[in-house]
Amino acid sequence: MEKMPYQEQVIAASVIQVDWRYGLPAFPGQKLTLREVRKSDAAALLAMLTSDDVAEFISPLPRTMGGFTNFICQTIEDRLVGHSFCFGVVPEGYDDAVGLFQVREIEPGFGTAEWGFAIGSPFWGTGIFVEGARSVMNFSFDVIGVHRLEARSLADNGRANAALRKIGALQEGILRRSFLRNGKYFDQVLWSIVKDDWHRAKAVWGPKLH
């Protein structure tokens, strides 16, 4: 069966779901499915996101199964009260999530929001980040109503900064010594993309967004 174009998926999701706080839709794509993170994802996410090559560049995550399960439960509670939402990244052919996209409000009502993401290193360079990021931006701008989406990445994380630039984010500045890791502070890059710029980019790329 041919998959519904993404724009139609977003419209269908916004009609079916009166309020996203009651549950997130699932978005199947060419290389992955985005869906709400589940407690059953805890083992896979623990293995994927606590490895040294991933943990080096992100805010600390729990290091135990119980801790990761509690983290997932907290993301669901935050969604229920409308402060944030979290998608799990499930590659084609897999059942469990190997990465996360989390979006949280910076100001009430999600006028400005911040997103963070992490994907297991075996899936770096496969294209699932770009596909997932574009889906998350579509949902954030067109369903949630976000106006401005911000991201922060370590200045020395060349892979993440290149990926953000590839999806159309603009570098706004350097946040000096703003990230604490292992007792030492590091610079971060502030990236942003706003709703109007995203819609113009989609018009140029076309419906497939590739």
QUIPERA-V278709 format. One line per field, one symbol per residue. burial: 1 if it has 24 or more other ideal C-beta (glycine too) atoms within 12 Angstrom, else 0. A space follows every 50 residues. Layout:
burial->???
//
This chain:
burial->00000110110010000001000111101011111111101101110111 00010011101000000100110011001000111111111000011111 11111000010111111111101101111111111111111111011111 11111010011011001110000000001000000101111111100100 0100000010
//
